[in-house]
């Protein structure tokens, strides 16, 4: 399984986030958060981790840590 550090590093790269992002960040609070970032995140999580980010699942997550904890084992 991917480490938290590797997971966050990939997201930081894919979503073009500041390198000081942390697992406790609430991603919806980012100034850059918009529909394009959302689609990039959904696509990356599906293609890289096999995680289908359904609307129901999306309602239950707030931080990168929340997403990491939902990754398939």
N, C-alpha and C positions, 0 to 999 in steps of 0.2 A: 504494500500500500504506500502511496505517496505520503511523504512527511508534510506536516503543517507548513514548514518553511518552503519546501518545493512547491506546494499548492499555492501559497501566497505569492511566491516569485513568479509563477506562471500567470496568475491572474493579473498581477501588476504589469507584466509585459503585454499580455493579450489586450487588456483593457486600458493600457497606457495610463496607469495610475502613478502617483508619486511613489518613489521607492520607500518612503517611510510608512506606508500602509501597514496596518496590523490586523491580526485576526479578530480583534474586538471591535473594529470599525463597523459602524452601521452604514452599509453601502448606499442606502437611499439618502443619506445626509451629504454625500459628496456633491460638490458644485457641478461636477461633470455628469452626474447621474441623469440619464435621459433614455429614450426608447432605443437608441442605437447601442448604448452601453448594455442595456438589458438584453437585446438580441445577441450581441457579441458574447455575453456571459452565458446565455442559454445554449448557444451553439457550442461554445468551448466545453461546457460541462457535459453536454451530450456526446460530443465527438471524442473528448479526451478521457472521460470517466464513466460514460454510460449512464449519467444521471439525467433523467427526464424531469425538467423543472416545470411541473404542471402548475396551473393557477392555484390549486389547493395547497400544494407544497410551498409555493412562493409566499403564500400568506403566513406560513409558519416560521419563516426565517427572517432574520434581521441583520446578522453579521456574517463575515466570511467564515467564522468558526461554526456557525449554524449550518452553513452549506457543507463545510468539510465533514461535519458529523453525519451528514446525509449521504455521503459518497458510498456507493456499493463496496462491500468488502472484497 
